[in-house]
C-alpha cells in the first residue's frame, strides 16, 4: 500500500472534517460523547481509502483538534490521547476488514466500532491510575463507553454506509 500525494490529500481532508464536524454537536453539553462526530471521518477514511489512511486520520484528528480548538483536552486528563488510540483503531479496523479482507460493509463497521470502543476502554484503564483515579473493571468502562454512545453508534450505522455507498457509486469502485 502506498501513501501517495492523492492519499495524503484525502487523509488530510478526513482530518479536517474530524476537526470541523464536532462543532455541529458541541452546542449541546455532552453531545460530543453521545454522538461521536469525530469518529465518523476516521471510520470513513478506513472504509474509503484503506487501513493506513484510517489509522493516520484517526490517530491525528483528536491531537490536531486539541491543538486548534482545545477539544478534546490534553490536560488534566489527556482525553485527546485516549481518543487518538480509539480513532486510530477505528480507522485501521475499518480499512482492514472492508478494504483488505473485503468483508461486508456493515460487518466491517461493527468490527471497527467494537474494536475502537474496546481500545478506548483499555487505554482509559491504563490512564486512570496515572491521574490518581481508581481504575474500574474493563467491562464497566467498555459498557459505559458503549451505552453512552448509543445515539452516536446509531448515527454511524445510518450515515456511514450511506456515505460509503454514495462515494463508491460516484467513484465507481470498492
C-alpha positions in Angstrom: 0.0 0.0 0.0 1.4 3.4 -1.0 0.7 6.7 0.7 1.0 9.0 -2.4 0.0 12.6 -2.7 -3.6 11.8 -3.5 -3.9 9.6 -0.4 -2.2 12.3 1.7 -4.8 14.9 0.5 -7.7 12.5 1.1 -6.4 11.7 4.6 -5.9 15.4 5.4 -9.4 16.1 4.3 -10.7 13.5 6.7 -8.6 15.0 9.5 -10.0 18.5 8.7 -13.6 17.0 8.6 -12.9 15.4 12.0 -11.9 18.8 13.4 -14.9 20.7 11.9 -17.7 18.2 12.3 -17.8 18.3 16.1 -18.7 22.0 16.0 -22.2 20.9 14.8 -22.7 19.0 18.0 -20.8 20.8 20.8 -23.5 23.5 21.2 -25.3 20.8 23.3 -23.5 19.9 26.5 -22.1 16.4 26.4 -23.2 15.9 22.8 -19.7 15.0 21.7 -19.6 11.9 23.9 -23.0 10.9 22.9 -22.9 11.5 19.1 -19.2 10.8 18.4 -18.9 13.2 15.5 -15.1 12.9 15.4 -15.3 9.2 14.9 -17.2 9.4 11.6 -14.3 10.7 9.4 -11.8 8.3 10.9 -14.1 5.3 10.1 -14.8 6.8 6.6 -11.1 7.2 5.9 -10.5 3.5 6.6 -13.6 2.3 4.6 -13.0 4.6 1.7 -9.2 4.9 1.5 -7.8 1.9 3.4 -6.3 1.0 6.7 -3.3 3.3 6.5 -5.5 6.4 5.8 -7.9 5.3 8.5 -5.2 4.8 11.1 -3.4 8.1 10.3 -6.6 10.0 10.2 -7.8 8.5 13.5 -4.5 9.0 15.3 -4.0 12.6 14.2 -7.6 14.1 14.3 -8.0 14.4 18.1 -4.5 15.8 18.5 -4.9 18.3 15.7 -8.3 19.3 17.1 -7.0 19.6 20.6 -4.2 21.9 19.4 -6.5 24.1 17.3 -9.7 24.1 19.4 -8.9 22.8 22.8 -11.3 19.9 22.3 -10.7 17.1 23.3 -8.5 18.3 26.1 -4.9 17.2 26.5 -4.9 18.2 30.2 -5.5 17.5 33.1 -6.6 14.1 31.7 -5.4 13.5 28.2 -8.7 12.7 26.5 -7.2 13.6 23.2 -4.6 10.8 23.6 -7.2 8.3 24.5 -9.3 9.3 21.5 -6.3 9.1 19.2 -5.8 5.5 20.1 -9.5 4.7 19.8 -9.9 6.5 16.5 -6.7 5.0 15.1 -8.1 1.5 15.8 -11.5 2.5 14.3 -9.9 3.6 11.1 -7.4 0.7 11.0 -10.0 -2.0 11.6 -12.5 -0.4 9.2 -9.9 -0.4 6.5 -8.5 -3.9 7.1 -11.9 -5.5 7.3 -13.5 -3.7 4.4 -10.6 -3.0 2.0 -8.1 -5.8 2.8 -10.4 -8.6 3.9 -13.3 -7.5 1.7 -15.9 -8.2 4.4 -19.4 -6.8 4.1 -19.7 -3.1 4.8 -21.9 -3.5 7.9 -19.8 -6.3 9.4 -16.7 -4.1 8.8 -18.4 -1.2 10.6 -19.4 -3.4 13.6 -15.8 -4.8 13.8 -14.4 -1.2 13.7 -16.9 0.1 16.3 -16.3 -2.8 18.7 -12.5 -2.7 18.4 -12.3 1.1 18.8 -14.5 1.1 21.9 -12.5 -1.8 23.3 -9.3 0.1 22.7 -10.7 3.2 24.3 -11.7 1.1 27.4 -8.2 -0.4 27.7 -6.4 2.9 27.3 -8.8 4.5 29.8 -7.9 1.8 32.3 -4.2 2.5 31.6 -4.6 6.3 32.2 -6.8 6.2 35.3 -4.0 5.3 37.8 -1.7 8.0 36.3 -4.1 10.7 37.4 -4.9 9.3 40.8 -8.2 7.8 39.7 -9.3 4.3 40.7 -9.3 2.0 37.7 -12.7 0.4 37.0 -13.2 -3.0 35.6 -12.8 -3.3 31.8 -16.4 -4.5 31.5 -17.7 -1.4 33.3 -15.6 1.0 31.2 -16.5 -0.8 28.0 -20.2 -1.0 28.9 -20.3 2.7 29.7 -18.4 3.6 26.5 -21.0 1.7 24.5 -24.2 2.8 26.3 -23.3 6.5 26.5 -22.6 6.4 22.7 -25.8 4.6 21.6 -27.1 7.6 19.7 -23.7 8.1 18.0 -23.5 4.4 17.1 -26.9 4.6 15.6 -25.9 7.7 13.7 -22.9 5.9 12.4 -24.9 2.8 11.4 -27.1 5.1 9.2 -24.8 7.8 7.9 -21.6 5.8 7.2 -23.0 3.1 5.0 -25.0 5.7 3.0 -21.8 7.8 2.6 -19.7 4.9 1.6 -22.2 3.6 -0.9 -22.7 7.0 -2.4 -18.9 7.5 -2.7 -18.4 4.1 -4.3 -21.2 4.8 -6.8 -19.8 8.1 -7.7 -16.2 6.9 -8.0 -17.2 3.5 -9.3 -15.1 1.2 -7.2 -14.8 -0.6 -3.9 
